[in-house]
Amino acid sequence: MSWEIKGRNALVTGAAKRIGREIALRLAEEGANVCIHYSASEQEAKELQTEVSAKGVAAWLIRADFDKNEYEGLLDKAVIAAGGIDILVNNASIFPESTVGEMTLDGLFANIRVNAWAPFTLMRDFARIMKRGKVVNLIDSRTSGYDWKHAEYMMSKHLLSELTKMAAVEYAPQVVINGVAPGLILPPPGVEMAYLERLVGTVPLKRHGGPRDIAEAVIYVLKSEFLAGEVINVDGGRHLIEYGRGPHPD
């Protein structure tokens, strides 16, 4: 017997585009009503709201800029809009380039604010306000190794991974918290798909994935009755081999 998604209310952060959009649509297909969080992508959010509503469920738009700490109070707004939240998917993140040599304290804090502290704040608010439900955090399969071009980002995702495990223990059994770690799914914003094709040789399955693969993993984690504090790598096995060549793959 799996946990029932149909009829639940979900909040998906960073839902207007890319992986977040696919997660929102997949939740709607399962019968969940969706709070669509966005920051600057208002037009895309409105288009997604139309698509979600067309699946016979409710959809609400909620704007918040995490760079300006507007994640504080976001859960309250979602609860007011939907009448309650049963599912929280922490998907929103930033992905700036920075090497170890370029890393700054301000840059590190900026990544931590959006990629780790905002999800943690929302998890804590979820446990305090709703008392029970399910949370899925989007991490990154590269936390199994290195990414020398995104040092500040990687530090923030390592922190989110640890917070996922800590919160899973702290708030169990009423709130069940897990993570999904995407691998080679989409190129960075503004980069062509050829970027992925050049890297498929680093994946044991010899292909890249797509947003739907991540959305399906989120659904699986939500339906599971016996996962807690687990981070599932959805990367075709890339985390097993990509960083096995030494500290500097390049």
N, C-alpha and C positions, 0 to 999 in steps of 0.2 A: 504494500500500500504506500504510494508516494504522497508527498505533501502537495496539497491542492493549490494551484496558482489561480485558477478561474475564480473570478469575483473579488480577488485581492486588489489592493491599491499599491502601486509601485512608484517610487521616486528614482529616476535615473539622472545622475548628474552628467553634464556635458553630452546631453542626448541629441542635440540638433544635427550632428554630423558624424560621419565615420563609424567607428565601432559602437558608440553610444546610440546612434540612430538605429542600427540593426538590433541592438538589445531591446530598445523600446518597442520596435515592431514585433519582435519575437514574443515579448511579454504580452502584447496585445493579441497576437495569434493564440496564445494560451488562455485568453479571456481576462487578463488583468487590465485594470484601468491604470493610466500612466500619467504621472506628473513629469513633464518635460522641462528639465532645467537647462538654461542656456545663459550665455554671457553676452557676446556680441552678435551671435548668429540668429538674429530675430526672424529673418525671412525663412531661413531653413527650419527653424523651430515651428513656425506657423504652417509650413508645408507638411512637416511631420505630424503635427496635430491633426491635420486633415486626413492623412493616411491612417493614423491610429484610430480616429473616430470612425472611419469607413469600415473598420473591422468589428464594429458593433460595441465598442467599449468607450468609456469616457477618457478625455485627455485634457489636461490643464497645462498652461504655460507659466513658468516661474523663472524670473530673471534674477541672477545674482552674480556679481563679479568677485571671484575668490581672491584676486589680487588685492582687492580692497576690503578683505575680511568679511564680505557679505555672505559667507557660508554660515556665519552666526545668525541664527533666526530662520535659516532656510527650512529646516525641518518643521518649525512652527507654521510657516506659510503653507507648506505642503499639506500639513494636517488640517489646517483651516480650509484649504481649497477642496480637498478630497474627503474630509471627514474622518481621516485616519490614514496611517501608512503601515502596510504589512511587510513591504519589501523595499530595501534600500540597496541600490547599485551605485557604488562609488566609482565612476568611470572618468570624470573630468581630470585632465592633467595638462601640464605644459611640458615641452620637449626641446628646450634650447640646447645648442651645442656649447660644450665647454670641456677643455682638456684639464688634466690635473694641474698643469702649469698655469692655466687661465682661471682656475676656480677661485672665487672670492667668497667672503663670508656673506655679503649681501646677495650674491647669486645663489648660494647654497640655501639661504633662508627663503628666498623667493620660490625655489623649487619645493622646499619642505612645506611652505605655507599652502601651496595648491595641491601638491601630490601626496602629502602625508598628514599634515595637521588638519586640513579641511575634512578629509575622510574620517579622521579620528574624532573630530568634533561632532560630525554628523552621526557617527556610530554611538557616541556617548549620549547625544541628545535623543537618539532613537530609543536607546535603552531606558532613558529617564522618562520620556514622554509616552512612548507606546507600550513599554514594559515587555513586549514580546514581538517576535517576527523574525525575519531573515535578512542577512546582509551579505552582499558579495562585493569584494574589493578587486579592482582591476590592477594588477601589479605588472610584472614584466619578466619573461623567462630569462632575460639576461642577468637577473640577480643571482643566477647560478654560477656566473663567471664575471666577465669584465665587459665594459663598453667604454673605451678610452676617449671617445669623442663626445660623450655626454656624462661627464663625471658628476656634476651637481645633480642632474636628473637621477642617475643611478643611486646616489646616496639617499635621495628622497624615497625611491622605490624600495630600497633595502629597509628603510625605516617603516614604510607602510607594511611591508611583509611581516616585520616583527610586531607591529601594532595589531595586525590581524590576528596573530596567534595569542597575544596577551589579552586582547579584548574578547576573543573566543572563549577563554577561560573565565575572565572576569564576569561576563554577562550571561554565560550558560546557566541553566538550560533554557531560560525563557527566550533569549535572543541567540540565534545560531549564526555564527560568522565564519565565512570561508573566503577564499580568494581564487581568482583565475588569472594566470600569467600568460598573456599572448606572446607569440614569437614573431615570425616573419609573416605579417598579415597585410599591412598597408605601407606604402612608402611615406616618408615624412611629408607634411603638408607642402604642396607646391612642387613636389618631386614626381617625375613620371614613373609609371609602373615598371619600366625597364630596370629601375633600381632593384626591384625585387627579383627579376629574372636573373640578374647578375649574381645573386646570392643563393639561388636554389641549390647549388652544389654543396652548401654548408648544412643542408638539411638532410637527415637520413632518408626521409621519404621523397627527396629530390623534387620538391615542389613547394610553393608558398601556400599559405592558407588564405582565408578571407574573413571578413567581419561575421559572416554567418557561423563560421566555426566557433568563434568566441561566444556568440549569442547562444548557440546550442549548449556550450559548456556551462554558461550561466544558468540556463534552464535546468540542466542536469544537476548542478549543485543545489539549486533551490528545491528541487523535487526530492533530493536525497533525505532520508530520515536518520542517517547515521554518519554524517560528516561534520566535523567541527575543527576549526583552526587549520584546515587543509588548504594548500595552495596548489592548484592543478596547472601544470604546464601544458599549454595548447600551442605547440610549436613544431610538430613533426619530429620530435626528438632532438632538435637542434641544441638544446641545453646540455645534452650528454656529450657532445663532441666539439662544439664550436670553440671553446676556450681551452682545449687540451694541448695547445701547441706552445705554452709558455706565457709569460706575463704580457708580452706585446705581440699579438697576432699579426700586426702589420709589419 
